[in-house]
Amino acid sequence: MEKDIQALADAIYADKVRRARAAPLTKKMGWGGELFMEVCDRMRAGIRAQFPGSDAGKVEEILRTRLKRLKQIQDHGIYRKLETQE
């Protein structure tokens, strides 16, 4: 049963990859903005769960602080992808 589920999941993933590769560049560029907005919405939901009494302005302030921190981490190379030997 698990093999069937894994095979189906693999097939769905492969189909998504094929469709993404076939999409025009202009459409791919639009996906970046959409994905960012979705991530921000999820971060806002997490902030609201962590700070239930916060109003919308406070949630946005915390979100901006967290995004700024993530940018600083990326800019300073604190976390780097490890090279793996295969």
C-alpha positions as CSV (number, residue, x, y, z in Angstrom):
1,M,0.0,0.0,0.0
2,E,2.8,2.5,0.9
3,K,4.6,1.7,-2.3
4,D,1.4,2.6,-4.2
5,I,1.1,5.9,-2.4
6,Q,4.8,6.7,-2.9
7,A,4.5,5.8,-6.7
8,L,1.5,8.1,-7.0
9,A,3.3,10.9,-5.1
10,D,6.3,10.5,-7.3
11,A,4.1,10.7,-10.4
12,I,2.4,13.8,-9.2
13,Y,5.7,15.5,-8.4
14,A,7.1,14.6,-11.8
15,D,4.1,16.0,-13.5
16,K,4.4,19.2,-11.6
17,V,8.1,19.5,-12.6
18,R,7.2,18.9,-16.2
19,R,4.5,21.6,-16.2
20,A,6.8,24.1,-14.4
21,R,9.6,23.5,-16.9
22,A,7.2,23.9,-19.8
23,A,5.7,27.2,-18.5
24,P,6.7,30.4,-20.2
25,L,9.3,32.6,-18.4
26,T,6.8,35.4,-17.8
27,K,4.5,33.0,-15.9
28,K,7.4,31.7,-13.8
29,M,8.4,35.3,-12.9
30,G,4.9,35.8,-11.6
31,W,5.0,32.7,-9.4
32,G,7.8,34.3,-7.3
33,G,5.6,37.1,-6.1
34,E,2.7,34.7,-5.5
35,L,4.9,32.4,-3.5
36,F,6.3,35.3,-1.4
37,M,2.8,36.5,-0.6
38,E,1.7,33.0,0.5
39,V,4.8,32.7,2.7
40,C,4.0,36.1,4.3
41,D,0.4,35.1,4.9
42,R,1.7,31.9,6.7
43,M,4.2,33.9,8.7
44,R,1.4,36.3,9.7
45,A,-0.7,33.3,10.9
46,G,2.2,32.0,12.9
47,I,2.8,35.5,14.5
48,R,-0.9,35.7,15.4
49,A,-0.7,32.3,17.0
50,Q,2.4,33.2,18.9
51,F,1.1,36.7,19.9
52,P,-2.7,36.3,20.0
53,G,-3.4,39.8,21.4
54,S,-1.6,41.6,18.6
55,D,-3.4,43.9,16.2
56,A,-2.8,44.0,12.5
57,G,-0.2,46.7,12.8
58,K,1.8,44.8,15.4
59,V,1.7,41.7,13.3
60,E,3.1,43.6,10.3
61,E,5.8,45.1,12.5
62,I,6.9,41.6,13.7
63,L,6.7,40.3,10.1
64,R,9.0,43.0,8.8
65,T,11.4,42.4,11.6
66,R,11.6,38.7,10.9
67,L,12.0,39.3,7.1
68,K,14.8,41.8,7.8
69,R,16.5,39.2,10.1
70,L,16.2,36.5,7.4
71,K,17.7,39.0,4.8
72,Q,20.6,39.7,7.2
73,I,21.3,36.0,7.7
74,Q,21.3,35.5,3.9
75,D,23.5,38.5,3.3
76,H,26.1,37.6,5.8
77,G,26.2,33.9,4.8
78,I,25.6,32.6,8.3
79,Y,23.9,29.5,6.9
80,R,25.6,27.9,3.9
81,K,24.7,24.8,1.9
82,L,27.0,22.0,2.8
83,E,28.8,20.3,-0.1
84,T,27.9,16.6,-0.1
85,Q,30.0,13.8,-1.5
86,E,28.0,11.3,-3.6
